[in-house]
Amino acid sequence: MPMEQTGKRSGDTSKNKRTHKDGTAAEPEEFIVEKIIDRRVRQGKVEYYLKWKGYTESDNTWEPEENLDCPGLIAEFEEKRKKNADAQKMKDDAEAPSRKKKRQDADSKPRGFDRGLDPDRIIGATDSSGELMFLIRWKDCDEADIVPARIANVRCPQVVIRFYEERLTWDACGSREDEAEKTAADQKLKEPKKQTKNIP
């Protein structure tokens, strides 16, 4: 007969304490662990989610490892958990090459000017790892591509110029210093000239 796997139900210990007829406290009732369902770490302590023998699923509880006396069930659960983790890692490793291949296919797909399309306009610009890049929308195409500015400057200079022109702002008044100088010069011109007579 297998050894009984027991544990103390931390939530139930107070209601399970009994007293003897002479008034002394009896030991808390111990419950039999039927199965370990899950594991977690709370505040640095390992806890297991337990199914109790003779109780329903709604009575399952999380219990700290130190309250349990079921080393066989814990070892069995941890072994299953390790095997599941290894199987998941192998599955992920097997899927990785197909994801890598898809990424390579996407990388090998022609982008930018390599598609033979004519640029319509530059939608935006970004500084990608120290290099200025333009997001270019193409004529007769719904897709946009990121193209290095150095390439766009050569392949479609007018589109680049239009992009910058759309974003230029002019200060119509000029700077305040320039305006002050101009006002002072205008004042001098407007002042009547003093006439001096030459006396022989």
Secondary structure, 3 states (H helix, E strand, C coil): CCCCCEECCCCCHHHHCCECCCCCECCCCCEEEEEEEEEEEECCEEEEEEEECCCCHHHCEEEEHHHEECHHHHHHHHHHHHHHHHHHHHHHHHHHHHHHHHHHHHHHCCCHHHHCCCEEEEEEEEEECCEEEEEEEECCCCCEEEEEHHHHHHHCHHHHHHHHHHHCCCCCCCCHHHHHHHHHHHHHHHCCCCCCCCCC
